[in-house]
Amino acid sequence: MSLPGQFSDPRVLTLLALLAVSTGARLAAGARARRARTPAPLERVRHPQESVPLTPAEERAFGQVVSRLSVTSTGRLR
C-alpha cells in the first residue's frame, strides 16, 4: 500500500521519520533532565536536644532571651 500524492516520495518519508525520531529523543532527554533536577525528598534530621526536656532554669533563660527579642510598638526589635 503506497501513500498518495506528495507523501509517496521517499525523501518526504525519510524527513518525516527523522522528525519523529528527533522529537522523541528531545522529549526523552527533557524528561530525563526534569527527573535529574527534581531533588529527592530529604528526611528531617533531628537535633539531639530536641527530644530532651529543658530544666526550669533553662526555660527561664530561654524566656528572657525571647522577651528581649520581642517586637516593640514601632515594629523594631528591642
RATABEL-V403543 format. One line per field, one symbol per residue. ss: DSSP state (H for helix, E for strand, - for the rest). phi: phi as a letter, one per 40 degrees, with the letter a starting at -180 (. if undefined). psi: psi as a letter, one per 40 degrees, with the letter a starting at -180 (. if undefined). A space follows every 10 residues. Layout:
# RATABEL-V403543
ss->???
phi->???
psi->???
This chain:
# RATABEL-V403543
ss->----HHHH-H HHHHHHHHHH HHHHHHHHHH HHHHHHH--- -------HHH H----HHHHH HHHHHHHH-- E-----E-
phi->.bccgccccc cccccccccc cccccccccc cccccccccc cccccccdcc cccccdcccc cccccccccc ccccgbcc
psi->hiiibeeehd dddddddddd dddddddddd dddddddhii hiihhhided ehiiiddddd ddddddddei hideeii.
